[in-house]
Amino acid sequence: MTNDSRGVVLDDRALQRSVATPRAARLVIDMLEKIAGGAVMLELPNGSRVQLGEGERVATLVVRDWQVFERIIGKGSIGFAECWMEGLWETDHLAPLLTLMASNREVLQQAIHGNILRLALYRVWHSLRANTRKGSRKNIEAHYDLGNDFYSLWLDETMTYSSARFTAPDMPLEDAQREKYRRILQRLQPRPGQRILEVGCGWGGFAEVAATEFGCHVHGLTLSPSQLAWARKRAEQGGFADRATFELRDYRDVSGQFDHVASIEMVEAVGEKYWPTYFRKLRECVAPGGRIVIQGITIAHGLFAHYRRDVDFIQRYIFPGGMLLSPAVLGEQARQAGLRLVGEDAFGLDYARTLSDWMARFNRVRDAVMAQGFDERFVRMWQFYLAYCEAGFRAGSTDVHHFELMHAG
């Protein structure tokens, strides 16, 4: 046992075996002791500190209340997130800490997933948020209609809320977002004047590039009234309203054929029950010889079986009703709908960098966010959300792809 420069007790083994340390804390400490690829300095509510793991310290984890450990054991990653939202623990490096934990998923299995009963209850709750036509609009509005004023505080000037594509270390985020749109359009190979359907148009960033740089006509669909108003105003002020139209419509209700179809990070919100409907609708909407490009976040195939039975922090607090596909599952869903995969590339580390940029921007405007009426819990929830997503991409648990599809026949 030694003392650090602050006079706080350090104990490398006896701490977790102490009868004064609650059982749940000892269980979590035992798991943390086995992590690889980095170390965590753990500070307990009684002021004791112990470094766990191996190698260089990644972060310091300061636990302010013993209940944090009980909630980790009982509710897994959701309990850990909720404790962060309530200010019951702090860290100097949130994303690196979560990345280390995501990289040690097998070691931290119980802490990540929680107990079976709570898992079942979360699953029931998630099933009640299914993406029916009514449920889908409600789920989308719950996230995207936080307000244009909120998102415009910390998104870049393109108002893009999906992964960028970086081609240089010092590339500004707004340039990387436009590069992403150009990559999608290069895959679509549209000719000037051709019509593109965008399923999930956001605030109109893709439509702007497609119309102004490629000479295309874009029809965008959204379920968010806030996004719809922004996209229409954007087209009017940008001088491309004659080449871009937007409407509040569920993708299941769109009719007609288009030369090409783009769908940027919308497939994640469809929900497993509606995957066949989504891919069939994309096939129906693209003319023979046309192309479909989906930008989609995916989960590693080895994690998919457990993930589909679980409910994670994102589903519980950020995107109710949503679910990721693995690349293999997405390919099979496309095949069953009569589509064939003709091109694909992954760029998960670009998403990690995008999220890191968003976090820095979000933290800089923290006071302005709270001035809009959002409370401390909301701010901390968004911090955890951005860091949690970044960790997934850095650890390889999740990825993001461009999938290029055409009619199979």
Phi, psi and omega in degrees: 000134181225173176244143174271185186296341179267358180082014180273138184293133174244133180217118189279345180219320188295334186303310185288348180261357183292138179292340179282345179271124181305151184301317181299321178295319179296322179296316180293319179298320177301320180290315181297331180297337186264359183291150181239160176087008180160169181232156178236131172272114183260124176249123185268166182303334179273005178092350178291148181227142177214138177266129185236148182103201182222152175081207185289143179292129180268321184197164170252132180246112182257111180265123185264345184215136181299334183297341178306316183292320178297321181285332173295312180296320184279325188236004175063219184296330178293318177297319178298317179295316181298322178294323174297315181300329181270001178076024183274350172211157181225163174207154177276344182216088187293307182297314177299323177297312180292328176295316178300318180292319178295328179286346179244038185305315183295319179295322185260024187310310183293320180293328180287318189258338181077191184271164188296320182296313179295325177301316180295320180294319178295323180296318178298315179301316182296322181295334179284349179255029183300153184272060165294176179301315179289316182294323181297315180296319179296316181295317180294316181297328181299331182258308188280338179266028166297340173124139176298327178296325179293307184292326181289346176295323190230347171287163179284180187296341178279353183052053181250127183241056177204171187295139174273171173239112182265133179245359179208149182302327184256018183291126177296150183303317182296325177291322179292328177292317177295326176298321177300314179297319180295321179298318179296315181293325176296326176288323178292331180056050181281151172264151178307135179094345180288157184259132179240130172268128175249114181269103186092079192268355180057223182264015171093014182294317179295316181300322180297313180292317181298321183281315187275331183256334184245355177069026182265163172255126185242136172243114185256141178248139173212159173251005182255114176302325180295316178295319180302312182298318181295314183298318180294317179295322179300314181295320180295312182288332181274355177077023178235024180296337177284349180240006181215124176237151182222145177214156177274096185208140174290139182302333182290343184257001180283148180228167180091170179245150180234161180293324180211164179225135173236144178213108188255110178050046173249333183299332180295336184266359186288315184093140187305319182301331187255007177304312180301321179297316181300310183289325176295320180294320176300317180295319180297327188274346180259134180289153176307134182089348178278169183239153175240131172238123176251124167263114186226139171280133182236159174252146180304138187299326180293342179262350190298316185301315179288320181301319184291341176267349187257173168229123183259181182302319182298314180293325184286321189240339189248304182237079178300137178089350184274165177196136178277150170259156167275160178304320181293318180293320178298317179299321180290320177298319178296317181299316181294336179273001179089027178243154175236143180277120182246356178188150183198141168210151183244147182211051184302323181291335173294325178290321177302317179292320177302314181294322177297319177296316179299318180299315179298318179294316181298315181295327180293332182252021182309312182296322179292324176298313181292332177293339176279358177108000178277141184267180183298321180298317179298315180299316180291327176298317180290325175298315180295317180303310181295318180290321180298316179293316178302317180299319180299317180289322180290327180277346181086006176291326178234163179211173173225139187230158159255117177254123179254122188235152174218168174304140181286328184261000000 
